[in-house]
Amino acid sequence: MFEDERSKRVVLIAHCILNQNAKIDRCAYYRGIIREVAHVLVDAGVGVIQMPCPELFCLGLDRQVASGTPTTIESEDTRVAGRMDEDRSQALCRELVSDLVYQIEEYRKNGFEIVGVVGITALPRVG
């Protein structure tokens, strides 16, 4: 099965690497895709499993910030981390993980190799 040109090599990648529009406010440093990562993936000939963004899934794009509230990256990271620790968010994250594990298992049982996981941090850009 799968006797064609595919590499049968797959990388798991954080949602926001392929879509900076999903990042928390003031944490996106690219207009869309992080080009440097995309070029490496294309050149390597690997497929991509885009992992879901738990914060987007649980809290929405605006991360439920109260309108007009003054915030910093640090205060938002702390607030969002607290919201992600709530029971509802934890339950939704378990669903996300279950779906992701299913995809990984499907690739592996069909002879594909998971060659890496690429994540990202919310730390501010240096320079």
ABEGO torsion letter per residue (X at the ends): XGBBABAGBBBBBBAAAABAAABBBGABABABBBAAAAAAAAAAGBBBBBBBBAAAAAAEAAGGBBBGBBBBAAAAAAAAAAAAABAAAAAAAAAAAAAAAAAAAAAAAAGBBBAEBBBBBABBBBX
